[in-house]
Amino acid sequence: MKKVMVGLAAGLSLWLWAGLALAQSGAVEIEAGEMEILETDKHAIFRGDVVATRGDETVRCNVMDVTYVDVKQPDGATKTEVDTMICTGNVKVTTPTQVITGDRGNFQLRQDKLLVSGNVTVKQGATVIRGPELVADLKSKKTVMKGGRVKGTFVPK
């Protein structure tokens, strides 16, 4: 059972790395009921059945609040990068191997951190982990489910 748990944690860390890349690299397609851009605040808000897709990775939620920053490049040019992506309401992140759901997702892209809170479920095949809060630090590759009782059903491959 320990081997399955370690494998799930390693897979989760790898997925989370890919999930954060959703807003940082490659073309991202976003569909929503409405979009509001607050250019002077470097802020975009998508509302109403939001679906963001890059390749075979998808983030769904009711509201997606994106903050971006201008980053100076070595050649002196400026590049716009997503700083934070806060998703609220029916958050669902899907990859080819995992599905994570919760009430709220806070992607801190430039810090390589992710927090999913509120009835969090992580599914990988038949293995399921549930808890109040999922915290991932992608630099240290540490993932923690916390905030109360955590329940897991681990099914070996």
PyMOL commands that place a pseudoatom at each C-alpha (Angstrom):
pseudoatom trace, name=CA, resn=MET, resi=1, chain=A, elem=C, hetatm=0, pos=[0.000, 0.000, 0.000]
pseudoatom trace, name=CA, resn=LYS, resi=2, chain=A, elem=C, hetatm=0, pos=[2.886, 2.358, 0.742]
pseudoatom trace, name=CA, resn=LYS, resi=3, chain=A, elem=C, hetatm=0, pos=[4.192, 1.847, -2.799]
pseudoatom trace, name=CA, resn=VAL, resi=4, chain=A, elem=C, hetatm=0, pos=[0.793, 2.792, -4.272]
pseudoatom trace, name=CA, resn=MET, resi=5, chain=A, elem=C, hetatm=0, pos=[0.601, 5.899, -2.085]
pseudoatom trace, name=CA, resn=VAL, resi=6, chain=A, elem=C, hetatm=0, pos=[4.114, 6.983, -3.077]
pseudoatom trace, name=CA, resn=GLY, resi=7, chain=A, elem=C, hetatm=0, pos=[3.280, 6.355, -6.734]
pseudoatom trace, name=CA, resn=LEU, resi=8, chain=A, elem=C, hetatm=0, pos=[0.113, 8.430, -6.473]
pseudoatom trace, name=CA, resn=ALA, resi=9, chain=A, elem=C, hetatm=0, pos=[1.966, 11.255, -4.740]
pseudoatom trace, name=CA, resn=ALA, resi=10, chain=A, elem=C, hetatm=0, pos=[4.698, 11.206, -7.402]
pseudoatom trace, name=CA, resn=GLY, resi=11, chain=A, elem=C, hetatm=0, pos=[2.091, 11.144, -10.163]
pseudoatom trace, name=CA, resn=LEU, resi=12, chain=A, elem=C, hetatm=0, pos=[0.186, 13.962, -8.488]
pseudoatom trace, name=CA, resn=SER, resi=13, chain=A, elem=C, hetatm=0, pos=[3.315, 16.089, -8.266]
pseudoatom trace, name=CA, resn=LEU, resi=14, chain=A, elem=C, hetatm=0, pos=[4.062, 15.481, -11.949]
pseudoatom trace, name=CA, resn=TRP, resi=15, chain=A, elem=C, hetatm=0, pos=[0.478, 16.277, -12.891]
pseudoatom trace, name=CA, resn=LEU, resi=16, chain=A, elem=C, hetatm=0, pos=[0.448, 19.427, -10.817]
pseudoatom trace, name=CA, resn=TRP, resi=17, chain=A, elem=C, hetatm=0, pos=[3.573, 20.564, -12.605]
pseudoatom trace, name=CA, resn=ALA, resi=18, chain=A, elem=C, hetatm=0, pos=[1.796, 20.006, -15.925]
pseudoatom trace, name=CA, resn=GLY, resi=19, chain=A, elem=C, hetatm=0, pos=[-1.368, 21.669, -14.603]
pseudoatom trace, name=CA, resn=LEU, resi=20, chain=A, elem=C, hetatm=0, pos=[0.457, 24.833, -13.691]
pseudoatom trace, name=CA, resn=ALA, resi=21, chain=A, elem=C, hetatm=0, pos=[1.993, 24.856, -17.136]
pseudoatom trace, name=CA, resn=LEU, resi=22, chain=A, elem=C, hetatm=0, pos=[-1.563, 25.140, -18.471]
pseudoatom trace, name=CA, resn=ALA, resi=23, chain=A, elem=C, hetatm=0, pos=[-1.509, 28.897, -18.022]
pseudoatom trace, name=CA, resn=GLN, resi=24, chain=A, elem=C, hetatm=0, pos=[2.192, 29.416, -18.747]
pseudoatom trace, name=CA, resn=SER, resi=25, chain=A, elem=C, hetatm=0, pos=[3.089, 27.673, -21.996]
pseudoatom trace, name=CA, resn=GLY, resi=26, chain=A, elem=C, hetatm=0, pos=[1.392, 26.768, -25.242]
pseudoatom trace, name=CA, resn=ALA, resi=27, chain=A, elem=C, hetatm=0, pos=[-1.901, 28.048, -26.563]
pseudoatom trace, name=CA, resn=VAL, resi=28, chain=A, elem=C, hetatm=0, pos=[-4.724, 28.106, -24.034]
pseudoatom trace, name=CA, resn=GLU, resi=29, chain=A, elem=C, hetatm=0, pos=[-8.314, 28.170, -25.240]
pseudoatom trace, name=CA, resn=ILE, resi=30, chain=A, elem=C, hetatm=0, pos=[-10.830, 29.686, -22.810]
pseudoatom trace, name=CA, resn=GLU, resi=31, chain=A, elem=C, hetatm=0, pos=[-14.595, 29.609, -23.166]
pseudoatom trace, name=CA, resn=ALA, resi=32, chain=A, elem=C, hetatm=0, pos=[-16.923, 31.396, -20.743]
pseudoatom trace, name=CA, resn=GLY, resi=33, chain=A, elem=C, hetatm=0, pos=[-20.297, 33.095, -20.524]
pseudoatom trace, name=CA, resn=GLU, resi=34, chain=A, elem=C, hetatm=0, pos=[-18.534, 36.445, -20.251]
pseudoatom trace, name=CA, resn=MET, resi=35, chain=A, elem=C, hetatm=0, pos=[-15.071, 37.945, -19.993]
pseudoatom trace, name=CA, resn=GLU, resi=36, chain=A, elem=C, hetatm=0, pos=[-13.996, 41.162, -18.293]
pseudoatom trace, name=CA, resn=ILE, resi=37, chain=A, elem=C, hetatm=0, pos=[-10.540, 42.666, -18.886]
pseudoatom trace, name=CA, resn=LEU, resi=38, chain=A, elem=C, hetatm=0, pos=[-9.196, 45.264, -16.450]
pseudoatom trace, name=CA, resn=GLU, resi=39, chain=A, elem=C, hetatm=0, pos=[-6.067, 46.223, -18.383]
pseudoatom trace, name=CA, resn=THR, resi=40, chain=A, elem=C, hetatm=0, pos=[-4.763, 48.852, -15.946]
pseudoatom trace, name=CA, resn=ASP, resi=41, chain=A, elem=C, hetatm=0, pos=[-4.997, 46.288, -13.119]
pseudoatom trace, name=CA, resn=LYS, resi=42, chain=A, elem=C, hetatm=0, pos=[-3.506, 43.488, -15.282]
pseudoatom trace, name=CA, resn=HIS, resi=43, chain=A, elem=C, hetatm=0, pos=[-6.547, 41.406, -14.493]
pseudoatom trace, name=CA, resn=ALA, resi=44, chain=A, elem=C, hetatm=0, pos=[-8.985, 39.208, -16.457]
pseudoatom trace, name=CA, resn=ILE, resi=45, chain=A, elem=C, hetatm=0, pos=[-12.162, 37.643, -15.099]
pseudoatom trace, name=CA, resn=PHE, resi=46, chain=A, elem=C, hetatm=0, pos=[-14.022, 34.849, -16.875]
pseudoatom trace, name=CA, resn=ARG, resi=47, chain=A, elem=C, hetatm=0, pos=[-17.531, 34.002, -15.625]
pseudoatom trace, name=CA, resn=GLY, resi=48, chain=A, elem=C, hetatm=0, pos=[-20.101, 31.349, -16.379]
pseudoatom trace, name=CA, resn=ASP, resi=49, chain=A, elem=C, hetatm=0, pos=[-19.194, 27.731, -17.132]
pseudoatom trace, name=CA, resn=VAL, resi=50, chain=A, elem=C, hetatm=0, pos=[-15.519, 28.540, -17.690]
pseudoatom trace, name=CA, resn=VAL, resi=51, chain=A, elem=C, hetatm=0, pos=[-13.508, 25.946, -19.617]
pseudoatom trace, name=CA, resn=ALA, resi=52, chain=A, elem=C, hetatm=0, pos=[-9.754, 26.482, -20.135]
pseudoatom trace, name=CA, resn=THR, resi=53, chain=A, elem=C, hetatm=0, pos=[-7.977, 23.901, -22.295]
pseudoatom trace, name=CA, resn=ARG, resi=54, chain=A, elem=C, hetatm=0, pos=[-4.394, 23.341, -23.364]
pseudoatom trace, name=CA, resn=GLY, resi=55, chain=A, elem=C, hetatm=0, pos=[-3.794, 20.116, -25.227]
pseudoatom trace, name=CA, resn=ASP, resi=56, chain=A, elem=C, hetatm=0, pos=[-5.394, 17.316, -23.210]
pseudoatom trace, name=CA, resn=GLU, resi=57, chain=A, elem=C, hetatm=0, pos=[-5.482, 19.286, -19.915]
pseudoatom trace, name=CA, resn=THR, resi=58, chain=A, elem=C, hetatm=0, pos=[-8.656, 21.113, -18.879]
pseudoatom trace, name=CA, resn=VAL, resi=59, chain=A, elem=C, hetatm=0, pos=[-9.645, 23.412, -16.011]
pseudoatom trace, name=CA, resn=ARG, resi=60, chain=A, elem=C, hetatm=0, pos=[-13.375, 23.995, -15.447]
pseudoatom trace, name=CA, resn=CYS, resi=61, chain=A, elem=C, hetatm=0, pos=[-15.003, 26.331, -12.927]
pseudoatom trace, name=CA, resn=ASN, resi=62, chain=A, elem=C, hetatm=0, pos=[-17.752, 28.909, -12.461]
pseudoatom trace, name=CA, resn=VAL, resi=63, chain=A, elem=C, hetatm=0, pos=[-15.380, 31.904, -12.240]
pseudoatom trace, name=CA, resn=MET, resi=64, chain=A, elem=C, hetatm=0, pos=[-11.700, 32.195, -13.243]
pseudoatom trace, name=CA, resn=ASP, resi=65, chain=A, elem=C, hetatm=0, pos=[-9.860, 35.285, -12.014]
pseudoatom trace, name=CA, resn=VAL, resi=66, chain=A, elem=C, hetatm=0, pos=[-6.470, 35.735, -13.710]
pseudoatom trace, name=CA, resn=THR, resi=67, chain=A, elem=C, hetatm=0, pos=[-3.804, 38.257, -12.693]
pseudoatom trace, name=CA, resn=TYR, resi=68, chain=A, elem=C, hetatm=0, pos=[-0.868, 38.797, -15.010]
pseudoatom trace, name=CA, resn=VAL, resi=69, chain=A, elem=C, hetatm=0, pos=[2.409, 40.711, -14.877]
pseudoatom trace, name=CA, resn=ASP, resi=70, chain=A, elem=C, hetatm=0, pos=[4.911, 42.084, -17.360]
pseudoatom trace, name=CA, resn=VAL, resi=71, chain=A, elem=C, hetatm=0, pos=[8.286, 40.390, -17.050]
pseudoatom trace, name=CA, resn=LYS, resi=72, chain=A, elem=C, hetatm=0, pos=[11.417, 41.908, -18.557]
pseudoatom trace, name=CA, resn=GLN, resi=73, chain=A, elem=C, hetatm=0, pos=[13.307, 39.439, -20.741]
pseudoatom trace, name=CA, resn=PRO, resi=74, chain=A, elem=C, hetatm=0, pos=[17.117, 39.213, -21.027]
pseudoatom trace, name=CA, resn=ASP, resi=75, chain=A, elem=C, hetatm=0, pos=[16.956, 40.888, -24.447]
pseudoatom trace, name=CA, resn=GLY, resi=76, chain=A, elem=C, hetatm=0, pos=[15.108, 43.876, -22.919]
pseudoatom trace, name=CA, resn=ALA, resi=77, chain=A, elem=C, hetatm=0, pos=[11.711, 42.953, -24.335]
pseudoatom trace, name=CA, resn=THR, resi=78, chain=A, elem=C, hetatm=0, pos=[8.695, 42.578, -22.063]
pseudoatom trace, name=CA, resn=LYS, resi=79, chain=A, elem=C, hetatm=0, pos=[6.633, 39.394, -21.883]
pseudoatom trace, name=CA, resn=THR, resi=80, chain=A, elem=C, hetatm=0, pos=[3.240, 39.055, -20.207]
pseudoatom trace, name=CA, resn=GLU, resi=81, chain=A, elem=C, hetatm=0, pos=[2.973, 36.081, -17.816]
pseudoatom trace, name=CA, resn=VAL, resi=82, chain=A, elem=C, hetatm=0, pos=[0.136, 34.785, -15.685]
pseudoatom trace, name=CA, resn=ASP, resi=83, chain=A, elem=C, hetatm=0, pos=[0.889, 35.359, -11.995]
pseudoatom trace, name=CA, resn=THR, resi=84, chain=A, elem=C, hetatm=0, pos=[-2.178, 33.858, -10.315]
pseudoatom trace, name=CA, resn=MET, resi=85, chain=A, elem=C, hetatm=0, pos=[-5.233, 32.016, -11.498]
pseudoatom trace, name=CA, resn=ILE, resi=86, chain=A, elem=C, hetatm=0, pos=[-8.012, 31.718, -8.920]
pseudoatom trace, name=CA, resn=CYS, resi=87, chain=A, elem=C, hetatm=0, pos=[-10.868, 29.405, -9.839]
pseudoatom trace, name=CA, resn=THR, resi=88, chain=A, elem=C, hetatm=0, pos=[-14.068, 29.285, -7.800]
pseudoatom trace, name=CA, resn=GLY, resi=89, chain=A, elem=C, hetatm=0, pos=[-17.173, 27.157, -7.910]
pseudoatom trace, name=CA, resn=ASN, resi=90, chain=A, elem=C, hetatm=0, pos=[-17.220, 23.572, -9.162]
pseudoatom trace, name=CA, resn=VAL, resi=91, chain=A, elem=C, hetatm=0, pos=[-13.482, 23.474, -9.861]
pseudoatom trace, name=CA, resn=LYS, resi=92, chain=A, elem=C, hetatm=0, pos=[-12.423, 20.464, -11.921]
pseudoatom trace, name=CA, resn=VAL, resi=93, chain=A, elem=C, hetatm=0, pos=[-8.940, 19.890, -13.311]
pseudoatom trace, name=CA, resn=THR, resi=94, chain=A, elem=C, hetatm=0, pos=[-8.601, 17.014, -15.767]
pseudoatom trace, name=CA, resn=THR, resi=95, chain=A, elem=C, hetatm=0, pos=[-5.492, 15.446, -17.277]
pseudoatom trace, name=CA, resn=PRO, resi=96, chain=A, elem=C, hetatm=0, pos=[-5.110, 12.149, -19.141]
pseudoatom trace, name=CA, resn=THR, resi=97, chain=A, elem=C, hetatm=0, pos=[-4.375, 10.354, -15.845]
pseudoatom trace, name=CA, resn=GLN, resi=98, chain=A, elem=C, hetatm=0, pos=[-6.031, 12.372, -13.055]
pseudoatom trace, name=CA, resn=VAL, resi=99, chain=A, elem=C, hetatm=0, pos=[-9.056, 14.414, -12.051]
pseudoatom trace, name=CA, resn=ILE, resi=100, chain=A, elem=C, hetatm=0, pos=[-8.960, 16.885, -9.157]
pseudoatom trace, name=CA, resn=THR, resi=101, chain=A, elem=C, hetatm=0, pos=[-12.138, 18.555, -7.933]
pseudoatom trace, name=CA, resn=GLY, resi=102, chain=A, elem=C, hetatm=0, pos=[-12.816, 21.137, -5.226]
pseudoatom trace, name=CA, resn=ASP, resi=103, chain=A, elem=C, hetatm=0, pos=[-14.674, 24.312, -4.432]
pseudoatom trace, name=CA, resn=ARG, resi=104, chain=A, elem=C, hetatm=0, pos=[-11.710, 26.637, -5.058]
pseudoatom trace, name=CA, resn=GLY, resi=105, chain=A, elem=C, hetatm=0, pos=[-8.355, 26.424, -6.846]
pseudoatom trace, name=CA, resn=ASN, resi=106, chain=A, elem=C, hetatm=0, pos=[-5.546, 28.924, -6.391]
pseudoatom trace, name=CA, resn=PHE, resi=107, chain=A, elem=C, hetatm=0, pos=[-2.752, 28.477, -8.938]
pseudoatom trace, name=CA, resn=GLN, resi=108, chain=A, elem=C, hetatm=0, pos=[0.252, 30.652, -7.974]
pseudoatom trace, name=CA, resn=LEU, resi=109, chain=A, elem=C, hetatm=0, pos=[2.077, 30.112, -11.223]
pseudoatom trace, name=CA, resn=ARG, resi=110, chain=A, elem=C, hetatm=0, pos=[5.181, 32.224, -10.757]
pseudoatom trace, name=CA, resn=GLN, resi=111, chain=A, elem=C, hetatm=0, pos=[5.774, 30.657, -7.320]
pseudoatom trace, name=CA, resn=ASP, resi=112, chain=A, elem=C, hetatm=0, pos=[5.016, 27.117, -8.561]
pseudoatom trace, name=CA, resn=LYS, resi=113, chain=A, elem=C, hetatm=0, pos=[2.332, 26.563, -5.914]
pseudoatom trace, name=CA, resn=LEU, resi=114, chain=A, elem=C, hetatm=0, pos=[-1.193, 25.233, -5.970]
pseudoatom trace, name=CA, resn=LEU, resi=115, chain=A, elem=C, hetatm=0, pos=[-3.930, 25.184, -3.340]
pseudoatom trace, name=CA, resn=VAL, resi=116, chain=A, elem=C, hetatm=0, pos=[-7.232, 23.402, -3.913]
pseudoatom trace, name=CA, resn=SER, resi=117, chain=A, elem=C, hetatm=0, pos=[-9.763, 23.688, -1.093]
pseudoatom trace, name=CA, resn=GLY, resi=118, chain=A, elem=C, hetatm=0, pos=[-13.288, 22.671, -0.189]
pseudoatom trace, name=CA, resn=ASN, resi=119, chain=A, elem=C, hetatm=0, pos=[-14.280, 19.031, -0.585]
pseudoatom trace, name=CA, resn=VAL, resi=120, chain=A, elem=C, hetatm=0, pos=[-11.150, 18.105, -2.521]
pseudoatom trace, name=CA, resn=THR, resi=121, chain=A, elem=C, hetatm=0, pos=[-11.070, 14.814, -4.412]
pseudoatom trace, name=CA, resn=VAL, resi=122, chain=A, elem=C, hetatm=0, pos=[-8.090, 13.463, -6.342]
pseudoatom trace, name=CA, resn=LYS, resi=123, chain=A, elem=C, hetatm=0, pos=[-8.766, 10.474, -8.623]
pseudoatom trace, name=CA, resn=GLN, resi=124, chain=A, elem=C, hetatm=0, pos=[-6.148, 8.481, -10.464]
pseudoatom trace, name=CA, resn=GLY, resi=125, chain=A, elem=C, hetatm=0, pos=[-7.688, 5.371, -11.976]
pseudoatom trace, name=CA, resn=ALA, resi=126, chain=A, elem=C, hetatm=0, pos=[-9.537, 3.582, -9.151]
pseudoatom trace, name=CA, resn=THR, resi=127, chain=A, elem=C, hetatm=0, pos=[-7.414, 5.291, -6.462]
pseudoatom trace, name=CA, resn=VAL, resi=128, chain=A, elem=C, hetatm=0, pos=[-9.223, 8.167, -4.731]
pseudoatom trace, name=CA, resn=ILE, resi=129, chain=A, elem=C, hetatm=0, pos=[-8.047, 10.604, -2.044]
pseudoatom trace, name=CA, resn=ARG, resi=130, chain=A, elem=C, hetatm=0, pos=[-10.436, 13.033, -0.331]
pseudoatom trace, name=CA, resn=GLY, resi=131, chain=A, elem=C, hetatm=0, pos=[-9.802, 15.867, 2.091]
pseudoatom trace, name=CA, resn=PRO, resi=132, chain=A, elem=C, hetatm=0, pos=[-10.501, 19.508, 2.902]
pseudoatom trace, name=CA, resn=GLU, resi=133, chain=A, elem=C, hetatm=0, pos=[-7.378, 21.035, 1.312]
pseudoatom trace, name=CA, resn=LEU, resi=134, chain=A, elem=C, hetatm=0, pos=[-4.645, 20.057, -1.134]
pseudoatom trace, name=CA, resn=VAL, resi=135, chain=A, elem=C, hetatm=0, pos=[-1.396, 22.069, -1.068]
pseudoatom trace, name=CA, resn=ALA, resi=136, chain=A, elem=C, hetatm=0, pos=[1.392, 21.528, -3.585]
pseudoatom trace, name=CA, resn=ASP, resi=137, chain=A, elem=C, hetatm=0, pos=[4.805, 23.176, -3.777]
pseudoatom trace, name=CA, resn=LEU, resi=138, chain=A, elem=C, hetatm=0, pos=[6.121, 22.243, -7.178]
pseudoatom trace, name=CA, resn=LYS, resi=139, chain=A, elem=C, hetatm=0, pos=[9.661, 23.486, -6.553]
pseudoatom trace, name=CA, resn=SER, resi=140, chain=A, elem=C, hetatm=0, pos=[10.137, 21.104, -3.627]
pseudoatom trace, name=CA, resn=LYS, resi=141, chain=A, elem=C, hetatm=0, pos=[7.764, 18.515, -5.195]
pseudoatom trace, name=CA, resn=LYS, resi=142, chain=A, elem=C, hetatm=0, pos=[5.861, 18.313, -1.920]
pseudoatom trace, name=CA, resn=THR, resi=143, chain=A, elem=C, hetatm=0, pos=[2.128, 17.622, -1.928]
pseudoatom trace, name=CA, resn=VAL, resi=144, chain=A, elem=C, hetatm=0, pos=[0.012, 17.617, 1.245]
pseudoatom trace, name=CA, resn=MET, resi=145, chain=A, elem=C, hetatm=0, pos=[-3.675, 16.862, 1.799]
pseudoatom trace, name=CA, resn=LYS, resi=146, chain=A, elem=C, hetatm=0, pos=[-4.646, 18.571, 5.075]
pseudoatom trace, name=CA, resn=GLY, resi=147, chain=A, elem=C, hetatm=0, pos=[-7.177, 20.638, 6.992]
pseudoatom trace, name=CA, resn=GLY, resi=148, chain=A, elem=C, hetatm=0, pos=[-9.030, 17.796, 8.710]
pseudoatom trace, name=CA, resn=ARG, resi=149, chain=A, elem=C, hetatm=0, pos=[-9.706, 14.136, 8.119]
pseudoatom trace, name=CA, resn=VAL, resi=150, chain=A, elem=C, hetatm=0, pos=[-8.202, 12.739, 4.931]
pseudoatom trace, name=CA, resn=LYS, resi=151, chain=A, elem=C, hetatm=0, pos=[-9.553, 9.566, 3.373]
pseudoatom trace, name=CA, resn=GLY, resi=152, chain=A, elem=C, hetatm=0, pos=[-7.935, 7.441, 0.708]
pseudoatom trace, name=CA, resn=THR, resi=153, chain=A, elem=C, hetatm=0, pos=[-8.836, 4.332, -1.243]
pseudoatom trace, name=CA, resn=PHE, resi=154, chain=A, elem=C, hetatm=0, pos=[-5.669, 2.968, -2.811]
pseudoatom trace, name=CA, resn=VAL, resi=155, chain=A, elem=C, hetatm=0, pos=[-5.961, 0.456, -5.636]
pseudoatom trace, name=CA, resn=PRO, resi=156, chain=A, elem=C, hetatm=0, pos=[-2.715, -1.067, -6.977]
pseudoatom trace, name=CA, resn=LYS, resi=157, chain=A, elem=C, hetatm=0, pos=[-2.235, -1.188, -10.735]
for i in range(1, 157): cmd.bond("trace and resi %d" % i, "trace and resi %d" % (i + 1))
show_as sticks, trace
zoom trace
